[in-house]
Amino acid sequence: MKATYKKYILDFKRPSGTSRGVLNQKETWFIKIEEEQKIGIGECGILRGLSIDDRPDYEENLKWACENIHLGEQTLYDRLVDFPSIQFGVEMAFKSFNAANTFELFPSAFTQGKDAIAINGLIWMGTPQFMQDQIAEKLASGFDCIKMKIGAIDFDAEIKLLEGIREQFSAEQITLRVDANGAFKPTEALQKLERLAALKLHSIEQPIKQHQVKEIAILCEKTPLPIALDEELIGVFGYKRQKELLQQIKPQYIILKPSLVGGFRGCDTWIQLAEEQGIGWWITSALESNVGLNAIAQYTFSKNTTIPQGLGTGGLYTNNVSSPLEIKQGQLWYSQHQSWSFQF
């Protein structure tokens, strides 16, 4: 068995804004396992400036993983604990290698094209007009769950955009989520959450920056709007630390990005802990190519989720890998009429 890797730069169709800046490109890495006629493909989806494994020795550790692929999935996974995106890439590659079909990792009604995954429509930051145009496009496309990134433009302008949706659609018709990416100051967060709650939103992701455990715990206790932890989970390794974090903060939801929390295994641990404490959860992609998105979607479907997931990022790039994944009426489908065009 041998393994190789290569870097791939994904180009956004249009600059995509978050409270941490504007994205024009996204770097990712592919792993390929080979033995005789069998191959396995994995993706290490690093997010520069956010991933805990955004380190100068990233490629060195990716190279080490490929050179030591003979150690097996479990040993590599355990040794790469500080590199969750490489853990996920290795895990995905082995899952792909052992599958009857390279890209069918979790055979199901989803991969057979018989069932779909409800997803939210993502609204990127920008001018009010740009955001309004995105909202109109998502609603026209049949989405009944909209997630809007907030925190970069004037808060009153963001409120006005959300009010515009609520004037047309009730909370029963359209579910609204917002993602602040840590943009609020702790001293102002509760007041802003009260204004958002008046619009009958589903939840807000990461209202204040991570690593302010005391402040976010108080906010989760007092909030009029359900809070979902996102960045807060990054870099929290080990069952004991993860359990303690959830017990301390007591969030209403957690959001799981496999590339940031150690792949399927990492998600499984967080899900178990959340369910033990009565905390809701959903799964979100982290701007991977369609290779990673495909793996995350199949895993997500296997969890029998009942609320919309964050898996609508496949159409963001001009040079994404062609795949059977397609969005119809606010749902992610695995088309039986489309094929893969992946070349390593």
C-alpha positions as CSV (number, residue, x, y, z in Angstrom):
1,M,0.0,0.0,0.0
2,K,1.3,3.5,-0.8
3,A,-0.1,7.0,-0.4
4,T,0.5,10.3,-2.1
5,Y,-0.9,13.8,-1.6
6,K,-1.3,17.0,-3.6
7,K,-2.4,20.5,-3.0
8,Y,-5.4,22.0,-4.9
9,I,-6.6,25.6,-4.9
10,L,-10.3,26.2,-5.2
11,D,-11.4,29.5,-6.8
12,F,-14.5,31.2,-5.5
13,K,-17.0,32.3,-8.2
14,R,-17.3,35.6,-6.4
15,P,-15.5,37.0,-3.3
16,S,-17.3,35.5,-0.2
17,G,-17.4,37.7,2.9
18,T,-17.3,36.7,6.5
19,S,-16.6,38.7,9.7
20,R,-13.0,37.5,9.4
21,G,-12.5,38.9,6.0
22,V,-13.2,38.1,2.3
23,L,-12.3,34.8,0.7
24,N,-11.2,34.6,-2.9
25,Q,-9.5,31.2,-2.8
26,K,-9.6,28.1,-0.6
27,E,-6.6,25.8,-0.3
28,T,-7.2,22.0,0.1
29,W,-5.2,18.8,0.0
30,F,-6.1,15.4,-1.5
31,I,-4.7,12.1,-0.3
32,K,-4.7,9.0,-2.5
33,I,-4.2,5.5,-1.2
34,E,-3.3,2.8,-3.7
35,E,-2.8,-1.0,-3.6
36,E,-2.9,-3.2,-6.7
37,Q,-6.1,-2.1,-8.5
38,K,-7.8,-0.4,-5.5
39,I,-7.6,3.3,-4.7
40,G,-9.0,5.5,-2.0
41,I,-9.4,9.3,-2.0
42,G,-9.5,11.6,1.0
43,E,-9.5,15.4,1.4
44,C,-7.8,17.4,4.1
45,G,-9.8,20.6,4.2
46,I,-7.7,23.2,6.1
47,L,-9.2,26.6,6.7
48,R,-6.4,29.1,7.0
49,G,-6.8,31.4,10.1
50,L,-9.4,29.1,11.7
51,S,-8.2,25.5,11.7
52,I,-6.2,24.5,14.8
53,D,-3.8,22.7,12.4
54,D,-3.0,25.9,10.4
55,R,0.7,25.5,11.3
56,P,4.0,25.8,9.4
57,D,4.5,22.1,9.7
58,Y,1.2,21.1,8.2
59,E,2.6,19.7,4.9
60,E,5.4,18.0,6.8
61,N,2.8,16.1,8.8
62,L,0.7,15.3,5.7
63,K,3.8,13.9,4.1
64,W,4.5,11.9,7.2
65,A,1.0,10.4,7.1
66,C,1.4,9.3,3.5
67,E,4.9,7.8,4.1
68,N,3.5,5.9,7.1
69,I,0.2,4.8,5.6
70,H,1.2,1.2,6.3
71,L,0.6,1.8,10.0
72,G,-3.1,1.7,9.3
73,E,-6.0,4.1,9.9
74,Q,-6.4,3.8,13.7
75,T,-2.7,4.3,14.4
76,L,-2.4,7.3,12.1
77,Y,-5.6,8.8,13.5
78,D,-4.3,8.6,17.0
79,R,-0.9,10.1,16.2
80,L,-2.4,13.0,14.2
81,V,-4.6,14.3,17.1
82,D,-3.2,17.9,16.6
83,F,-4.1,17.8,12.9
84,P,-7.9,17.2,12.7
85,S,-8.2,17.9,9.0
86,I,-5.4,15.4,8.2
87,Q,-7.2,12.9,10.5
88,F,-10.3,13.4,8.4
89,G,-8.5,13.1,5.1
90,V,-6.8,9.8,6.2
91,E,-10.1,8.5,7.6
92,M,-11.9,9.4,4.4
93,A,-9.2,7.9,2.2
94,F,-9.4,4.5,4.1
95,K,-13.2,4.6,4.0
96,S,-13.0,5.2,0.2
97,F,-10.3,2.5,-0.2
98,N,-12.5,-0.1,1.5
99,A,-15.7,0.9,-0.3
100,A,-17.0,-1.0,-3.3
101,N,-17.2,2.4,-5.0
102,T,-14.5,5.0,-4.4
103,F,-17.0,7.8,-3.7
104,E,-19.8,5.8,-2.0
105,L,-18.5,5.7,1.6
106,F,-21.8,5.2,3.4
107,P,-24.3,3.3,1.0
108,S,-27.8,4.4,1.7
109,A,-31.0,5.7,0.2
110,F,-29.1,9.0,-0.3
111,T,-26.4,7.5,-2.5
112,Q,-29.1,5.6,-4.4
113,G,-30.8,8.9,-5.2
114,K,-33.9,7.9,-3.4
115,D,-33.8,10.4,-0.5
116,A,-32.2,13.8,0.2
117,I,-30.8,15.9,3.0
118,A,-32.5,19.2,3.9
119,I,-30.0,22.0,4.0
120,N,-29.9,25.7,4.7
121,G,-29.3,28.3,2.0
122,L,-26.2,30.3,2.9
123,I,-26.1,34.1,2.6
124,W,-22.6,35.6,2.5
125,M,-21.7,39.0,3.8
126,G,-21.5,42.0,1.5
127,T,-23.4,45.2,0.8
128,P,-27.1,45.2,1.8
129,Q,-28.1,44.9,-1.8
130,F,-25.8,42.0,-2.5
131,M,-27.2,40.2,0.6
132,Q,-30.8,41.0,-0.4
133,D,-30.1,39.6,-3.9
134,Q,-28.8,36.3,-2.4
135,I,-31.8,36.1,-0.1
136,A,-34.2,36.5,-3.1
137,E,-32.3,33.9,-5.0
138,K,-32.4,31.3,-2.2
139,L,-36.1,31.8,-1.6
140,A,-36.8,31.5,-5.3
141,S,-34.8,28.3,-5.4
142,G,-37.1,26.7,-2.8
143,F,-35.1,27.0,0.4
144,D,-37.2,27.1,3.6
145,C,-34.2,27.5,5.9
146,I,-31.9,30.5,5.4
147,K,-28.6,31.1,7.2
148,M,-27.2,34.6,7.1
149,K,-23.7,35.6,8.1
150,I,-23.8,38.7,10.1
151,G,-21.3,41.0,11.9
152,A,-19.4,42.6,9.1
153,I,-21.8,45.4,8.0
154,D,-23.9,47.7,10.1
155,F,-26.0,45.7,12.6
156,D,-29.1,47.8,11.9
157,A,-28.8,47.1,8.2
158,E,-28.6,43.3,9.0
159,I,-31.7,43.6,11.1
160,K,-33.5,45.3,8.3
161,L,-32.6,42.5,5.9
162,L,-33.9,39.9,8.4
163,E,-37.1,42.0,8.9
164,G,-37.6,42.0,5.2
165,I,-37.7,38.2,5.2
166,R,-40.1,38.1,8.2
167,E,-42.4,40.6,6.6
168,Q,-42.9,38.1,3.7
169,F,-42.6,34.8,5.5
170,S,-43.5,33.7,9.0
171,A,-41.3,31.5,11.2
172,E,-43.4,28.6,10.2
173,Q,-42.7,29.2,6.5
174,I,-39.0,30.1,6.6
175,T,-36.5,29.1,9.3
176,L,-33.9,31.8,9.8
177,R,-30.4,31.2,11.3
178,V,-27.6,33.7,11.7
179,D,-23.9,33.2,12.1
180,A,-21.9,35.9,13.8
181,N,-18.5,34.1,13.7
182,G,-17.6,35.7,17.0
183,A,-18.3,39.3,15.9
184,F,-20.2,40.6,19.0
185,K,-18.5,42.0,22.1
186,P,-19.6,40.2,25.3
187,T,-20.9,43.5,26.7
188,E,-23.2,44.1,23.7
189,A,-24.1,40.5,22.8
190,L,-27.2,40.1,25.0
191,Q,-28.8,43.3,23.7
192,K,-28.2,42.2,20.1
193,L,-29.6,38.7,20.8
194,E,-32.8,40.3,22.1
195,R,-33.2,42.3,18.9
196,L,-32.6,39.2,16.8
197,A,-34.9,37.0,19.0
198,A,-37.8,39.4,18.2
199,L,-37.5,38.2,14.6
200,K,-38.2,34.6,15.7
201,L,-34.9,33.2,14.5
202,H,-34.0,29.5,14.9
203,S,-30.5,30.2,16.4
204,I,-27.3,32.2,16.3
205,E,-23.9,30.6,15.8
206,Q,-20.9,31.7,17.9
207,P,-22.1,35.2,18.9
208,I,-18.8,36.1,20.7
209,K,-15.2,35.0,20.0
210,Q,-14.2,31.5,21.3
211,H,-12.2,30.9,24.4
212,Q,-14.4,33.2,26.6
213,V,-16.0,30.3,28.4
214,K,-17.3,32.2,31.4
215,E,-18.9,34.9,29.1
216,I,-20.5,32.5,26.7
217,A,-21.8,30.3,29.5
218,I,-23.6,33.4,31.0
219,L,-24.9,34.2,27.6
220,C,-26.2,30.7,27.0
221,E,-28.0,30.9,30.3
222,K,-29.7,34.3,29.7
223,T,-30.2,34.2,26.0
224,P,-33.6,34.7,24.5
225,L,-32.3,33.1,21.3
226,P,-30.8,29.5,21.1
227,I,-27.0,29.7,20.8
228,A,-25.0,27.2,18.7
229,L,-21.3,26.7,19.4
230,D,-19.1,26.5,16.4
231,E,-15.5,27.8,16.6
232,E,-15.7,27.1,20.4
233,L,-15.2,23.4,19.6
234,I,-12.0,23.8,17.6
235,G,-8.9,22.5,19.3
236,V,-10.8,20.9,22.2
237,F,-9.3,17.4,22.1
238,G,-10.1,14.5,24.3
239,Y,-13.4,13.1,25.7
240,K,-12.9,14.6,29.2
241,R,-12.2,18.2,28.0
242,Q,-15.0,18.0,25.5
243,K,-17.5,16.8,28.1
244,E,-16.3,19.5,30.6
245,L,-16.7,22.3,27.9
246,L,-20.3,21.3,27.2
247,Q,-21.1,21.0,30.9
248,Q,-19.6,24.5,31.6
249,I,-21.3,26.3,28.7
250,K,-24.5,24.4,28.3
251,P,-25.2,25.6,24.8
252,Q,-28.5,25.0,23.1
253,Y,-26.8,23.5,20.0
254,I,-23.3,22.6,18.7
255,I,-22.3,22.6,15.1
256,L,-19.9,20.0,13.8
257,K,-17.4,20.5,10.9
258,P,-15.6,17.2,10.4
259,S,-12.5,18.9,9.0
260,L,-12.2,21.0,12.2
261,V,-13.1,18.4,14.8
262,G,-11.3,15.2,13.6
263,G,-13.6,13.7,11.0
264,F,-16.3,11.1,11.6
265,R,-14.8,9.8,14.8
266,G,-14.5,13.4,16.2
267,C,-18.1,14.1,15.2
268,D,-19.3,10.8,16.8
269,T,-17.8,11.8,20.1
270,W,-19.3,15.3,20.2
271,I,-22.7,13.9,19.1
272,Q,-22.7,11.4,21.9
273,L,-21.7,14.0,24.5
274,A,-24.3,16.5,23.2
275,E,-27.1,14.0,23.3
276,E,-26.2,12.9,26.8
277,Q,-26.7,16.5,27.9
278,G,-29.8,17.2,25.9
279,I,-27.9,19.5,23.5
280,G,-29.0,19.7,19.8
281,W,-26.6,19.5,16.9
282,W,-26.2,19.7,13.2
283,I,-23.3,19.1,10.7
284,T,-21.8,21.7,8.4
285,S,-19.1,21.5,5.7
286,A,-16.1,23.7,6.0
287,L,-15.7,24.8,2.3
288,E,-14.3,21.5,1.2
289,S,-14.4,20.5,-2.5
290,N,-17.1,18.2,-3.6
291,V,-14.9,15.2,-2.6
292,G,-15.0,16.2,1.1
293,L,-18.6,17.5,0.9
294,N,-19.7,14.1,-0.5
295,A,-18.1,12.3,2.4
296,I,-19.7,14.6,4.9
297,A,-23.1,14.4,3.3
298,Q,-23.1,10.6,3.3
299,Y,-22.0,10.5,6.9
300,T,-24.7,13.1,7.8
301,F,-27.5,11.1,6.2
302,S,-26.4,8.0,8.1
303,K,-27.2,10.0,11.3
304,N,-30.9,10.2,10.5
305,T,-30.9,14.0,11.0
306,T,-34.3,15.8,11.1
307,I,-33.3,19.5,10.8
308,P,-31.6,21.3,7.9
309,Q,-27.8,20.8,7.7
310,G,-25.1,23.1,6.5
311,L,-24.1,21.3,3.3
312,G,-24.8,23.8,0.5
313,T,-21.2,24.9,-0.3
314,G,-20.6,22.8,-3.4
315,G,-21.5,25.5,-5.9
316,L,-19.2,28.2,-4.6
317,Y,-16.2,27.4,-6.9
318,T,-15.4,27.8,-10.5
319,N,-13.1,24.8,-10.5
320,N,-14.7,22.3,-8.2
321,V,-14.6,18.6,-8.9
322,S,-17.7,17.6,-10.9
323,S,-19.9,15.2,-8.8
324,P,-23.4,13.8,-8.6
325,L,-24.2,16.2,-5.7
326,E,-26.9,18.7,-6.7
327,I,-29.3,21.0,-4.8
328,K,-33.0,21.0,-5.7
329,Q,-35.7,22.9,-3.7
330,G,-33.5,23.3,-0.7
331,Q,-32.3,19.7,-0.5
332,L,-29.0,18.0,-1.3
333,W,-29.4,15.1,-3.7
334,Y,-27.0,12.4,-5.0
335,S,-28.0,12.3,-8.7
336,Q,-28.0,9.1,-10.6
337,H,-27.5,11.0,-13.8
338,Q,-24.3,12.8,-12.9
339,S,-20.8,11.3,-12.5
340,W,-17.5,12.2,-10.9
341,S,-14.7,13.9,-12.8
342,F,-12.0,13.6,-10.2
343,Q,-8.4,13.4,-11.4
344,F,-5.5,13.1,-9.0
